[in-house]
Amino acid sequence: MKDTAGVVIVGGGLEGAATAWALAERGVTDVVVCERGTVASGMTGKSSGIVRCHYGVSSLAAMAAYGLEVFEKAEEIFGTDIGFRQTGYVVGVGEPNVEAMRNSLAAQREVGVQTEEIDKSEVAGMWPGADLEPFAAFGWEQRGGYGDAYQTAQAFATSARAAGVRIKQGATVTGLVVEGDNVTGVTLADGSTISADTVVVATGAWTAPFLAPYGIDVPIKVHREQIVMIDPGVELGAVPVFSDLVSLQYVRPDVRGEILFGNSDLAELEIADPDSYLNRATEEFIDLTVEKVGTRFPGWTEAAISSSYAGCYDVTPDWNPIISKGPLDGLVIAAGFSGHGFKISPAVGRLAADLVIDGRSSDPRIPETDFRFSRFAEGDLLTTRFPYVGAGEMR
């Protein structure tokens, strides 16, 4: 069986669905999304869903700012609730990182991020009972918060499908069709092929092995990330997302009244197989959670662990994504999101669509050269201008 399309997107997770939506928004609907399971059935549902624009890489901050605009207008754009909760986002740093934070906030404002420095008393009002003594400065994004990556991906996919995009679920892509230096389509596990002018590979943690047979060395490592859900045992009220860059943790409220805990110390990766990994926190990680949360929130004397899970990050050497034309004509790669993927997903879709249609970014704040695949071979990594001591990977 043979099929044809203008664009084939390999992967129906958040970024693949966002790309389909963005293409449809630009009037390109001769698109097929091939997903081996169901939409958002891979790592998308494991996202912590933090919405922040706090990045020292200006183009990444601009992408997050665009993403925020889409999330805020989700009901109007998609006609449904995507799970975005605008609680606000606060980040706290110790003395060694005060100057870096202030410089980063200023750079973020230059690309349209609404962010400011606030004092300790304001944070104490937001997070009653928190031990804020070790912090020297705080940044605040009133428009930040958290969302639901699964719901968001479904909204992207539903909107794209309504515009005429075809979404094939249970359609495992086994490889690319390559003629000379051109990608001309994909092959599926059922033996069928889809010919296409462009193939967008949005396969996340599975990208490196998928592209390796074609001599494309994508420098992605797969890191297992653990998440713990906590019943704080006290009524907290409306609290914002809190990124603690002193003890390297983040906490955010959840719609069920629980608190989600994540570890921000990513100096060492836990390499994992995305098809076979422990889907819960280890005893060692539970101990770390109790230590960090107990130190920051000493009043939670009745707190209890309610559940845990794990997912995988697709991590590049500079902790920034690849959104780029590939080394073969007709190939676009969108992968290596390194934990940033949810908040920037609308901008990822837009940039990938721009590359398919125009070959360049439509947003001058987000030059396509920043996220080019070739930067790794060139030794020209995309790194923050304002690195934080001890917490550089995700900033």
N, C-alpha and C positions, 0 to 999 in steps of 0.2 A: 504494500500500500504506500502511495506517495501523496504528500500534501504540500501545499505551498503557503507562505505567509511573507509579509514584508519584514516582520521582526519575530523572532522566537526568543522568549525569555526562559532560561533554564533555572528553575527554582521559584516556587510559589510562596516563599516566606515574605517577611515584611518588605525587604528591599525589592524583590522581584515584583510584588504586588504594587508597591509604590511606583515602580518604573512603568508598569502597565497603565496605572492611573494617570501618570504624568504624560505619557504618550497620547492617551485618549484625550486628555485636556487640550493637547495641541492638535487634535484632529487626526492623529494616526491610530487607526483602529484595526488595521490588518495585522493583528498581533495574536500570537498564540503563547500562552504561559503553560509550560510543562512542569508539573509538580508530581514527584514520585509518590507522595502520600496525599494529604489534603492540604488546602491552603493554611499556612501558618502552623503546620504540624511538626516542624523541626524545632530549631532553637528559639524561634520567635516568642513562643509562650513562656519561655524561661526568663525573659527580660525583667529587670527590676523596674523598668518604666520611668526612670527619673527624667524629669524635664528641667533642664538648666541650660544656660548659654555661657557658663563660666569656663571659658577656654582661652589659653594663651596663644593659640593658633587662630589668627583673625578670621581666616576663611571658615574654620570649623565653627567659631562663634556665630558667624553670619549664617551658616547653614542651620544651626540650632535656632537662631532668631526667626528664620523663615519657617522652620518646623513649628515653632510656637504659634505663629500667626495662623497656620493651618489648623492646629489643634483648637485654638480659640474659636475658630469659625466652623468647627466640625459639623455641628447640627445643620448649619446653612449649606455647607459643601456636600455633605454625605447624607443628610437627612436622618441621622441616627447618632446615638451617644457612643463615642469611642472610648469612654472610660477616663477621659482627662479630668483631673481634679486640680484646680488652681489654688493650692494651699500656700504657695510661696516657697522659696528656696533660700536657705541661709548657709554660708560656708564660713567656717572659723579656722584661723591659722594662729600658730605660735609666733613668737618674736622673730625667728630667723626668716619667716616668709611674709612679713608685713609689707616690705617694699615691693616684692614680686606681686603680691595680691593687688596692691594699689595701682601698679603699672598695668596689670592685667585688666582691672576694672576700667581703667581709662581707655585701653585699646578696644575693649568690648563695646564701650559707648560709641567709639568711632565708627563701628559697623552697625549701629542701630540697636544695640542691646540696652534695655532699661535696667540698669544696675547701679547700686550705690553702696557706700560704706555706712554701717550703722554701729551704734555703740553697744556695749555689753548689757546695759540695762534694758535695751529694747529686745535683745535676744532672750534675756531672762524672763521677760513678759511673754514671749512666744513659747518658750520651753521651760515652764516652771519646774523647779526641782533639779534642773541640770547643773552639774558642777562646771562652771565656766571660768574658773580661776586660771587655768593654764593658757587661755586664749588671749592674744594681743590685739586682734582685729577681726572684723566680720564683714563679709559682703552679703548683700541682700538683693534678691530678684523677686519683686512682688508678684510678677506674672508667672513664676516658675511653679513646679508642682510635680505631679506624677500621672501616668496614664496606663493604659492596658494595650500592650503591643499586639496581642491576639485580636482584640476587637478592632484595633486600628488597621491591621492587615486585612481583616475581613471587609472593612469599609472600603479600603482601596480596591480590593478585588471586585466587590459588588458594583462599585461605581464604574470600574473599567468594563465589566461584563455588560452592564446596562448600555454602555456606549458602543458595544459591538466586539470587544475583545473576547477571544475564546480562551477559556481556562480549562485545561485538560488535567484532571486529578487522577491519581493512580497511573501516571504516565512517566515512567522512569526513562530519563535520557541516558543512554549508554555511551554516547560519544558525539564528537563533531564530525561533520562531513567537510573534508579539506581538499581543495583542488589547487595544487601549487601553493601559493602564499595566501590563498583566499579561503575563508570559512563560508561555506555555501548552504549550511543547514545542520540538522542534527539527526541522529539515529536513536530509535527507541527500543526498549527491551522486547517489544512485541514484533520487532523486525521491520516496522514501518519507518519512514523517513519524512522529515519536513524540510523542504527547501526554503531558504530565506535569504534576503539581502543582508540582514544583520542578525547576529546571535548575541544576546546579552547573557552572560554567565553570572548569576546571582545565587551562588550555591554555598555561601558562608563557609562553615567549617569544613566542607567537603571540596572546596575549590582546588586546593593544591593537587590532590590525586586525580581530580577530574581533568585538569589541564596538562598534567605531566606527560602523558603519552604524545603530546604534540610539541615537545621540547620547550614548553613554557613553564619556567620555574617560578612559581608564585611563592614568595617567602612568608608563608602563613604558618604559625604554630597554633595548635588547638589547646586552649587552657580551660581546665575545669574550674568553674566558679560556684561557690556554695552560698546559699541563702538560708537564713533562719527567720522564722516567723515567731514573734514574741507576744504573749498576752502580758501587758505591763502591770496588771493587777491594780491599777489606779485609773481614775477618769482623767484623761489628759485634755479633753476638749479639742479645739481646732489647732493642730500644730503643723508647722511647715516641714518640708524635707530639710534635714540637717546633715551637712557634709562636714565631718569632724576631721580636719587635717592635722590635728595634734596626736590623737590616738589612732588615726587612720581607720575610720569607720564611717558608714553612712546609715542613717535611719530615716524611714519615712512612714507616715501613717498609711493604713489600708482601709478600704471601705468597710471592713467588718470590725473595725475597732482595734485590730492588731497593729503591731509595729514590725516592719520589715527591716532586718539587719543585713548589711553587707560589709565585707572587709575591703578597705581601700589600700591595703599593703600588697602591692602587686610586683614587688621587686623580684620575686621568684615565681615562675610559672609552674603550674601543675599540669604537665602534658597528659592529654587524654585522647582516647578514641571516641569520636562523636557518635559512633554506633554502639558503643559498649562502655559505659562508665557508671559509677555509683551515683544514683539519683537521690541522694540524701546527704546531709552533713555528717562528717565523721565525728567521732567522740572528741578528737583533738580540736576540731573546729567549734564544736559546742562549748568546749572549755574556753576557747578564745573569745567566743561570743559573750559568755558569762562574765569573763574578765573585763572586756572592753565596755560592754553595756553597763555592768555594775559600777565601773569606775566613773563613767560619765553621768549616770543617772542613779546615784546612791539611794534615792528615795523609793526605788522600785523593789521594795523588800518582798513583795508578794508576786513578783514577776515569774512567769513560767514559759518554757518553750512549748509552742503549740504544734509546730510542724517544721519541716525543712525540705529543701530540694536542691538540685544542682543543674547547671546548664553549662554550655561551652562558648567561650569567646574565640573568634577567629582573629588572631593577633599578628600584626605586622611588626617588623623591626622598629619602626618609629611610633607605634601605637596609633597610627592614623590610617584611614581607609584607602583602598584603591578604587577609584571611579574613573575609568580610563579606557581609551581605545587600546586594544591588545596588539601584540606584535604581528598578528595575522590580520589582513584586511577583512572587514566584516565582523570583527570580534570586539565586543565591549565587555569589560570586566568590572563588576561591582561587588567587592568582597573586602575582607580584612577589617571589619568595622571596630574591632578592639574594644567593644563595650560601649561605643558611642551610637550605635545604630538606630535605636528607637527615636531618640530626640531629633535626629537629623534626617529621618527617613523621608519626609516630604521633599527635602532639598536633594537627597540622593536620587529620588525618582526624577526630579526635574533636571538635574545635571546629566543623568544617564540618558534621558530623553533628548536633551540638547546635543549630546555627543552623537546619538543616532541620527538626528535630523540635520544638525548644523556643523557638527564636528568641533564645537566649542561651547563654552558656557554662556548663557544669556544674562548672568548676574556678574557685574564687574567686581563685586566683593568676594566672589568665589571663583577664582581663575582655575580652569581645568588643569593647568600645569601643576598646581599644588598636589593634586591627587593622581598624577600620572604614574603608570606602572613602572616606567623606566627609571624612576628616581632611585630605586634600590641599586640597580646596576651602576648608576652614575655616582653613587655615594653621596647623593644630595638629599638627605632625609628631611622630612617635614617635622620640625620640632618646635616646641613652644619658645617664644622669646623670653618668657618669664618663668623659668623652672622653679618648682617648689621643692625644697629640701625634703626628701622622703616620700614625695607623692607626685613625681613627675609623669608617671605613665599615663594617667587618665586626665591630665590637665593641659 
